[in-house]
Amino acid sequence: MKRKNYAVTESAEADLRIIVEYYSLHSMAYVNKLKHLFRDCFRRVCRQPNAGKPRDELSPGLRSLVVDSKFIVCFRREGNTTNIVRVIHGARNITSAFFNPPADEPE
């Protein structure tokens, strides 16, 4: 069986950096737990690209999955690759503006 891949967009990388920076001020143990949970989530959506909730109202083809009851991992399947589009704290007001890529980042 061919292994499926995931790619983390620049926006999602920036989200993850902010999350790690914030929580590292409080608990490195929690940061390490989050890193494992996010990695497991990314692998899961590669194996199960229809996992989570469809979020077409935010962006066509977008799906989301909740991690640790706090974070929303937004992803989109394109061919054999699952693109991790954003990782957003669930308390935020998530709108389609989160998914309009910057001019230098492909959709």
HUBELSUL-V134358 format. One record per pair of residues at least 4 apart in sequence whose C-alpha atoms are under 6 Angstrom apart, sorted by sequence separation. I is the first residue (numbers start at 1). J is the second residue. If there is no record, write none. Layout:
BEGIN
i,j
I,J
I,J
END
This chain:
BEGIN
i,j
20,24
24,28
34,38
44,48
45,49
56,60
67,71
77,81
101,105
56,61
66,71
77,82
56,62
66,72
76,82
55,62
65,72
76,83
55,63
65,73
75,83
54,63
64,73
75,84
53,63
64,74
75,85
53,64
63,74
74,85
52,64
63,75
74,86
52,65
62,75
62,76
73,87
61,76
72,87
72,88
71,88
71,89
72,90
70,89
71,90
70,90
46,82
58,96
4,46
15,87
12,85
12,86
6,81
8,83
12,87
4,80
5,81
6,82
7,83
8,84
9,85
6,83
END
